[in-house]
Amino acid sequence: MRRALPAARRSAAFVSVLCVAALGITLASPVLAARKVPPVPGGLIGTLDPGKYSCELPGDASGPTRIQATEFDFTVVRGSSYRAAGRRGSYLLTGDVVQMTGGKLKGLKLHRVSDGFLRRIEPNGQDGELRCILGTPGNS
């Protein structure tokens, strides 16, 4: 027949079990922390490189190689702010999607193909022909 443990030994056993459980959670934490989970559904929040983005449409072989689309030109001034046609606006960059959230270009969606190269996202979700390129000392 088994005898019940005295209350003091039961408490010590319970504390031991809690300590082992806490140790297991602590050891698992680095594994859990190693997985990066995006803070928002679209991906990590970021900002575009500052400077003037000139927008254009492709031309063809029989004429100009590009057609300027100056109505879409903008300059990233600081953080998530841009300036277009003398008006200030804001944008949100999540993952590789730029959404103009305020200002002259509000509603415009762009796909960041690479640093300094953006393409307009058409209503069907596909990249369109309009491209915006960050001016640099060699291509401005």
PLY file of the C-alpha trace (Angstrom):
ply
format ascii 1.0
element vertex 140
property float x
property float y
property float z
element edge 139
property int vertex1
property int vertex2
end_header
0.00 0.00 0.00
1.35 3.46 -0.91
1.62 6.16 1.65
0.92 9.76 0.78
3.89 12.10 0.79
4.02 14.68 3.55
2.84 18.15 2.51
6.38 19.60 2.53
7.66 16.92 0.12
4.60 17.35 -2.13
5.31 21.10 -2.35
8.99 20.49 -3.14
8.05 17.99 -5.85
5.57 20.45 -7.37
8.19 23.25 -7.39
10.66 20.88 -9.09
8.15 20.11 -11.83
7.52 23.84 -12.36
11.27 24.54 -12.58
11.77 21.81 -15.18
8.84 23.16 -17.21
10.19 26.71 -17.02
13.64 25.50 -18.07
12.11 23.77 -21.08
10.31 26.97 -22.12
13.49 29.01 -21.63
15.52 26.60 -23.74
12.86 26.61 -26.46
12.66 30.41 -26.58
15.78 30.92 -28.77
14.32 28.45 -31.25
11.04 30.33 -31.30
12.80 33.69 -31.53
14.94 32.49 -34.46
11.88 32.28 -36.73
11.11 35.73 -38.12
7.41 36.37 -38.36
6.42 39.43 -40.39
4.89 42.10 -38.13
2.15 42.83 -40.69
0.42 40.65 -43.29
2.24 42.20 -46.29
5.76 41.74 -44.96
8.29 43.86 -43.15
7.72 47.62 -43.09
10.46 49.68 -44.70
11.26 52.89 -46.54
12.42 53.70 -50.05
15.84 55.13 -50.78
15.58 58.94 -50.74
15.80 60.88 -53.98
13.86 61.64 -57.16
11.99 58.80 -58.86
11.37 59.56 -62.55
8.55 57.60 -64.12
8.24 56.51 -67.73
6.53 54.16 -70.14
8.46 52.05 -72.63
8.75 53.36 -76.18
9.38 51.25 -79.25
12.10 50.60 -81.79
10.66 53.05 -84.33
10.61 56.04 -81.98
11.75 57.14 -78.56
12.93 54.36 -76.26
10.90 55.80 -73.40
7.97 58.12 -72.88
8.19 60.29 -69.79
5.21 60.04 -67.43
6.00 63.12 -65.33
2.56 63.08 -63.68
3.84 60.11 -61.65
7.28 61.54 -60.74
7.93 61.90 -57.01
10.76 62.56 -54.58
11.20 60.61 -51.34
12.16 63.32 -48.85
12.31 61.62 -45.46
11.12 58.34 -44.01
7.72 57.52 -45.48
7.16 60.98 -46.98
7.31 62.02 -50.61
6.73 65.17 -52.62
4.95 65.25 -56.00
3.88 68.34 -57.94
4.69 70.54 -54.94
2.46 68.54 -52.56
3.65 66.37 -49.73
2.34 62.84 -49.36
2.98 59.59 -47.53
3.50 55.99 -48.54
3.65 52.58 -46.90
6.26 50.02 -47.96
5.44 46.48 -46.82
7.57 43.72 -48.26
8.03 44.75 -51.88
4.77 46.70 -52.30
4.66 50.50 -52.11
1.19 51.94 -51.45
0.82 55.72 -51.76
-1.45 56.54 -48.81
-1.67 60.33 -49.07
-0.90 63.25 -51.34
-1.15 63.64 -55.12
-0.41 59.97 -55.84
-2.76 58.50 -53.21
-3.98 55.08 -54.32
-1.01 54.34 -56.59
0.51 50.89 -55.95
4.04 50.05 -57.00
6.08 46.85 -56.93
9.68 47.31 -55.77
11.54 45.12 -58.23
14.92 46.19 -56.80
16.40 49.14 -54.92
15.58 52.22 -56.99
13.37 50.39 -59.53
9.57 50.31 -59.18
6.76 49.10 -61.44
3.11 50.09 -61.25
0.79 47.34 -60.03
-2.26 47.20 -62.28
-5.79 46.49 -60.94
-5.37 42.81 -61.93
-2.38 42.58 -59.54
0.22 42.22 -62.30
3.16 44.54 -62.94
2.27 47.14 -65.55
4.39 49.01 -68.08
4.88 52.16 -65.99
8.27 52.13 -64.27
9.80 54.59 -61.82
13.57 54.79 -61.48
15.59 56.48 -58.75
17.89 59.09 -60.24
21.55 58.62 -59.39
24.65 60.58 -60.42
24.93 58.43 -63.57
21.31 58.28 -64.73
19.49 61.37 -63.54
0 1
1 2
2 3
3 4
4 5
5 6
6 7
7 8
8 9
9 10
10 11
11 12
12 13
13 14
14 15
15 16
16 17
17 18
18 19
19 20
20 21
21 22
22 23
23 24
24 25
25 26
26 27
27 28
28 29
29 30
30 31
31 32
32 33
33 34
34 35
35 36
36 37
37 38
38 39
39 40
40 41
41 42
42 43
43 44
44 45
45 46
46 47
47 48
48 49
49 50
50 51
51 52
52 53
53 54
54 55
55 56
56 57
57 58
58 59
59 60
60 61
61 62
62 63
63 64
64 65
65 66
66 67
67 68
68 69
69 70
70 71
71 72
72 73
73 74
74 75
75 76
76 77
77 78
78 79
79 80
80 81
81 82
82 83
83 84
84 85
85 86
86 87
87 88
88 89
89 90
90 91
91 92
92 93
93 94
94 95
95 96
96 97
97 98
98 99
99 100
100 101
101 102
102 103
103 104
104 105
105 106
106 107
107 108
108 109
109 110
110 111
111 112
112 113
113 114
114 115
115 116
116 117
117 118
118 119
119 120
120 121
121 122
122 123
123 124
124 125
125 126
126 127
127 128
128 129
129 130
130 131
131 132
132 133
133 134
134 135
135 136
136 137
137 138
138 139
